[in-house]
Amino acid sequence: MDPRNTTPEILEQWAAAHGCDPRVVRRLLSTIFQRGVYEPSAWMGESQIPKRLVEAVSPLPLPRLTLDGSVVSPVDGFQKLRFRTSEGLPLETVLIPLHKEGAVSLCLSSQVGCAMGCVFCATARMTTRRNLAAWEIIDQFLQARELVRSQGRRVTGAVFMGMGEPFLNYDNVVAAAELLRCSSAGSVAAKAITISTVGLVPEIDRFTREGHRYRLAVSLGAATDAKRKELVPVASRWPVADVMAAARRYALARRDRVTLAYVCISGVNVDEDDARALGELIGDTPVRVDLIEVTDPTGRFAPPTADELRAFRDALSRHVGQPIVRRYSGGKDIQAACGTLAGVI
């Protein structure tokens, strides 16, 4: 049992099954997350973790990802970390500097590669794909946070928008999020944690039913099925109307806006008809539309010109009537921007 590989609630049940006060789990998590002690044999000292619980974990140190590369953008300060799994597979984490001085949000990967096949995404072109264990997601956070702290800054948020489709790794992603928000572990506010999906309807509905307090972001790409299927192949399984209906159920259950991420591509999805279709799709569902200019290292797709983007935003203002934000996708020069993570430093 790796304490980083499940939820605090399950850890408490596990501790009770081993004859321990469930409250010891808080000390155990604090020992790992706050003090950085990964050697189980050391937990019995200052932290006073019962021996029978330590022995039930492992006689060996908890495994870590190998950090084998880091690069900082001289343009905007975004920083990308490249890790390798025990079998040598690459995954990446991005440190996002926020407007508030010293505050950083972490963009975490949930898979190695991605099977969703979005045509504008470099991660989709990776050949190796597998889910990350919860501990591998958590270790990205822990190592990145250690680096952030060494820089005199602090981690105030986390987004599951790195490599992979988080809802294809649902259980591990939710377990990691639960640890991130636990005050004895990651200590990140639930409202500062966002989980993104390309639109897996059953998982969106499960997320809603389970009542998680994290924010949800849905990547649309286009507002019509014909156009969306060209950009996001998974659209063949779930029509965009079904995706929006699931997003609406989440928004109404949470009494909060759902974020719609819309990758803007010149000459593809940024004209008046696209804005009108998006407005009709959204209706009165509480949303925030994030406009993200495409970054495609292959050169196949180009971001909108300034005039195109201005005209599209004006059209959205007429047809949508809800918050529209131009989201900055930083780190383009170091391949850390949205859609560019592919294990390259």
C-alpha positions, 0 to 999 in steps of 0.5 A: 500500500502506497499512501500516495496511491489512494484517497485519504478516506480509503487510507483511514479505512485501511488504517482502522483495518490494521488496528490503528486510529484513523487519525494517524493517517493525517500524521502519515500524510503530513510526514510524506507531503510536508516533511518529504520523508519517503523511507517507511522505516523513518516514520516510526520516529518523530511522526510516531506512526505505528510499526504495524502500519509501517510494515503494511506499507512497504519495507522499501522507500516509496518510489519516485519519478526520475526528473531528467530535464527542466527548461524555463522560458525566457519569454514568460517564465513558464517552466517545464519539467520532464520526468521518466517512469521506472520503465523510462517513459517520458511525462511532463509537468508545467509550472505556470506563473500566475498574476499574483506575485509568487503564486504558481499553478501546476499543469499535471499529466495523467497519462503517458501519451494520449489516445484521444487523437486530437489532430492539433495535439502533439501528445496524441502523436506519441506512440507509447500510452498508459495511465499514470498511477495516482502516486505518479501524478502526486510525485509530479506535484511533490517534486514540482512543489519542492522546486517552486519552494526553492525559488521562494514561490508557492503552489496555489493551484493544479490543473489536470491539463497536461499529457493524457485524457484525465477521465480515461484514468478517472479513479487515479486522477480523482484519488490524486485530486483528493490527496492534493486538496487534503490539508495534511497532504497537498493542501490545495483548495478544491476550487483551485483544482481543475480537471479537464476532459475532451468530452467523455460523457459517462465520466462527466456524469459520474463526476457530477453524481459523485459531487466532487468539488473540483472545477470541470473544463470541457475541451470542445474544439468546435460547436458542430459535430461535422467540424468537431469530428475532424478535430477531435475524433472522440466526437464520433462517440458522443455528439457535441449536444450530448457533451454539452448536456452532460456539462449542463448537468454538472453546472446545475448540480454544482451551481457553478460555471463549467469552463469550455476550452475552445482551441482557435484555429485560423480558417477552421473554427473562428468565423461568424457561423462558428460563433453562432453555433457555439451560442446555440449549443450553450444556450443558457448553460452557465459557462465560461468560454476560454479561447486558446490560440492553437500551438502546432509545431508541425505547422499544419494549423495556425492561430487566428490573426489578430483581426480574426480573433477580434472578429470572433470575440465580437461575434461570440459577445453577440451570440453567447452572452456569457464570460469569454476569456482569452486564455494565455497559453504560455511556454510556446518557445519551450513546447510547454503550451497547450497541445505541445507536450510530447516528452521533449526538452 
